[in-house]
Amino acid sequence: MDYDPMAIDEAESLGPVIKISQADSVRTKFELSNTDLSFANSLRRVMLAEIPTLAIDLVQIEENSSVLADEFIAHRLGLIPLNAEGVDALNYSYDCDCEEYCERCSVTLVLHAKCTGDENMQVVARDLVPTGDRVNQVLGTPIINDADGLGPLILKLRPTQEVKITCIAKKGTAKEHAKWAPSAAIGFEYDPHNKLHHLDLWYEQDPKKEWPPSEYAAWEEPPQEGEPFDYDAVPNRFYFNVETAGPLPPDTIVAEGIKVLQLKLAGLVRELSDGDDGANGGYDGPRSPDGAEWGQDQGYTTPYGNGGNQSSWGGAGGTTPYGTTPYGASGGWA
């Protein structure tokens, strides 16, 4: 195959390139090229754990006559996916000036249900009602994707049983708790033909049947018979499959992941370049004194004596107020 070295160099100089193969409301598949493994894996980790979303964090239970304990219900409520579009406008609770929560750092939802019939009653995510002021009309609304429009089941009530709960949803990331995770799963793959031999295939009889190639194998040329192994080859094409957990659309997860990664790198560059001292970041506090100040020629000075390592306990020998030590005057064994 003929290739143009100039064209390859020009493409590599453009930086990372993304090719999208699928994008819908549930998942986004794309190829990331012209980059290295560390950058691709950094993007994957950021999309998994460092994109802010919204989840129920505080639960105030006023009435609960169901068979479930308060703590059990609170845990289930925390896992209900809430719409996080516009969450950037909210403050983190630890950055807000309020004492516990307010409309600037949280969204309040109310759950009040009572079984008045003769049959058991299901309490679902649709019964969670956002109240109070919000950044927009969708932030904090439970995500409902089922055909019946009910959402995840929270609990069941028998006749005459009742729950009355106030929920406080706060901004957070999956590094704090998995309930803030924006993605249910992120598929990550490179070298689908295993040309680099990073994956040793264990098999019983036939590796081709027991390890069928992934869908991305059609995106790359398969290895040729007798092709020599390139010991200097490194992966530069990476395939992602981003599946949303509900709070954010999958394409928004990718965009926000790139944004978070840019902010982290910008902060690192600023810390390394701020001021004249480079990595010290313009630090103007107390620093270690110079060697001359410590008295390099005559040793350091202590409250117990001056010069060398001497102290009030004795001179160069092993003499102390309690007598000569077993180490002798020269520091060796007597």
N, C-alpha and C positions, 0 to 999 in steps of 0.2 A: 504494500500500500504506500503510495506516495504521500509525503507530508511536507509542509512548509515550516521550517524551524522558526522563521520570523513570526508566522501566524501563531505558533504555540507559545512563543515568548510573550507576544502581545496579549494572548488570552490569559496567561498566568499573571501578567502585570495588572489585570483588571481586578484581582482579588477574588474572594469567594463568589461562586455563581450558584444560583438556586433554580432548578427546573421542577415545576409542579406537575405531577402526573394525575393526581386526584384531589378534589376539594369539595366537600359537602358539609352538612351541618354536624356530622359525627366525627369524621376523620379527614386528615390531610396527609397525602403522600408526596414526598419531594426528594430530589437528589441534590446534595450539597457537594460541589466539586471545587477544585483549585484551592484547597486548604489542607491542613494536616489533621491527624487523628486527635491531637490534644484540643484543638479548637472545636472540632465536631462534637467531641465528648463533653466539652464545657457547655456547649449549647444544649445538649441533651439534658445535662444535670440542672441547668438553670430552668429549663422548661418544666422539669419535674418538681422542683422544690423552691424556687425563688421568685415566682410570679405572684403578686398579691391578689387575693380573692376575698370573698366574704363568706363567713360561716357563723352559725350560732355559737356563742362563747359563754354567755351567762343565761341561766334559766331560773326564773322566779315562779315557783309552783304555789298557787293559792289554794287549789283544790285538786285532789287526786284520790278518787275512790276506786280506781281500776285495780287489776290484779298485779300490775307492774310497779316496781319500786321507783321512787323519784329519780334515783341515780340512773336507772336503766332507761327511763324515758328521756332524761337529759342527754344521755349518750346518743340515743337514736336521733334526737333533734339536731344534734351537732353534725350528723352525717347527711342531713337533708341538703342537697345541692341548691344554692341560691344564686340568682343572677348577679354577676359581678361587673356588668358593663357600667363604666363610670366610677369604679372603685378608687381610681387614682385621686378623685376629688375628696375622699375621706382621709382623715388623719389616722395614723396608728394610735392606739389607745395610750401607749407610753409617750407619744409626742403631743398629746392633747392637753390643754390646760384644765379640763374638767376633773372632778374628783374621781368619778367612776366611769361614766359614759354620758354622751350627749349626742345631739343630731349631727355634730361635726365629725364624730368618730364612730358612729354606730347607726344601725337601723333596728327599729323595734317591731317585733311581730307578736301577734296575740293568737292564742289557740284556746278556744272555749267550745267544748262539745259535751252534750249530755244525751244519753240514750233514753228516749221517752217511749219507745215502742216495745213490742214483745220479743223482737229478734235482736241478736247482737249487732252492734253498730261499729263500722270501720271508721277510724280517724286517720285521714290521709294528709299528704302535704298540701293539698288544695285548701284545707281548713286553716292553714297558717295565713294570717292576714296582716300585711305590713300596715303600720300606723305611723302618724306623725310626719314631720317634714323629711323629705328625701332629696338627694341630688337630682334624681330623675324618676320617672314613673316605673322603671323596671328594676332598679337596684334593690336587691333584697327579696325580690319575688321568687317563690319556689319554682324550680325548673320542673316542668311537667311535659313529658314526651309520649306518654302512653295514649293509646287510642281512646280510652274512656275519659281522659282528662282528669285523672284523680291524683297521680303522682305516687311516690313511695308510701307504703303503709307504715304508719307510726305506731298505732296500738288498736286494740279492740275493746269496746265497752259492752258490758252486759246491761240488761234493763236496770234503770235508775242510777247507774254509775255515771260519774262526771269527772271531767278534767278542765281546769282553768289555769292557763300558763301564760306568762309573759316571757318572751325570748329576746335577747339582745344579741344581734349579729355584729361582729367586729371584723375589721380588716386584718389579714395575717397571711403568712406563707406556710408552705408545707414543711419547711425546716422546723417550725414550731409544733405543728400537728398535721397529720394526714388529712384532716377534714378540710384544710385549706388547699389541697392539691387541685390544680386546674385540669390535670390530665389523668385519665384512668390508666393509660399505658402508653409508652413510646417505644415503638420498634426501632431498632438501630442495627444496621448491618453494613458491612463493606466486604469487598472481594468475594462475591457470591460463588465464584468457581474455585476458591481456595488456592489461587495461584501462589500466594505468599506463604502458604503452609502454616498460618497462624492457628489453624484448627486441625488437630489430628483426629481423623474420623475413625471411631471404633465401629466395627461392623462384624457380622457373623459370616455372611456368605458373599453378598454383592453390595458394595458401597453405593452404587448408583441407584439401586432400588430402595435401600434402607435410608439413604440420605438424599432424597430428591432435591434438585436445585430450587431455590426460591424464585419468586416472580421477577426479581431483579437480575437473574442470570441472563435474561434476554437483552438486558441493557449493555452488557459487556461481551467482548469477544472471548470465546472459550479457549483454553490452552491448546496449542497444537501438539501433535504427536512428536515426541523427541525434542520439544522446545527446551533450551537450556534454562536453568534457574538463575534468576537475577538476584544476587545477594544484596544488592543496593536498593532494590525496589521498596517503595513505601506506599501505603494506601493514600489515595487522594480523591476518591469518590465514595460518598457515604449516603446511605438510603434511610430515610426517616418515615415512620408511620405514626402520626400523632393523633391519638384518640381522646376526645374531650370527655371530662367527667360531668359536664353540664354548665359550670359557672361562666365559661368563656367559649366562644366558637373556636374551632381548631386553628383556623388561620390567624386569629387574634393571639392565640397562645404562642405561635411561632413569632409573630411580630413583637409581642411583649417580651419573649425570651431574648430576641436580638437586642431589644432596647435595654433590658436589665444588664445583659452582658456588656453593652457599650458603656453604661454608667459605671459598672465595676471597673472596667479597664481605664476609663477616664479618671476615676478616683485614684487608681494606682499610679497613672502617669503624673497626676497632680502632686501626689505625695513624693514621688521620686524627683520631680523637677522644681518644686516650689522652693524659692530662696536660693542663696548662693552655695548652700551646703549639700545640694543634691539630695541624697537619701535621708538626710537629717530633716528635710522638709521645713526649713526656716525655723528650727527649734532655737529659742533664745534663752532657755533656762540654764541652770548650773551645769557645768561640764567637768570632766576629769581634769585635774591640774596637770601641767607639763611635768616632764620628768625632772627638770632642774628644781622645780618647786618642792618636789619630794626629797630632794637631796640625793641624787644618784651616786655621787662620789662618796658620801659619808654615811649612806643608809638613811632610813626614815626615822623620824622623831615620834616618840610616843609619850603619853603622860607618865610612863614608868622610867624613862631615861632617854638619853640622846645618843645618836650615832649608831650605825650598824643595826644589829638586832638586839642591842643591849637593853636591859630593863633594870628596875630597882631590885630585882631578885638576884642579881649577881652580874659578873662580868662575862668574859668569853668562855670561862670554864663552866663547870656544872655546879657551882656553889649556890646555895639557897639559904634563906634564914634558918632552915632546918638541918643544914649540913651539906656535905658534898654528895652529889647524886651518884648513882652507880655508873653513870656514863663517863665520869672523869672530866678533866679540864679540856680535853680536845674534842669531846663530843662522842668518843667511842666508848666501848665497854671498858671498865676499870680492870 
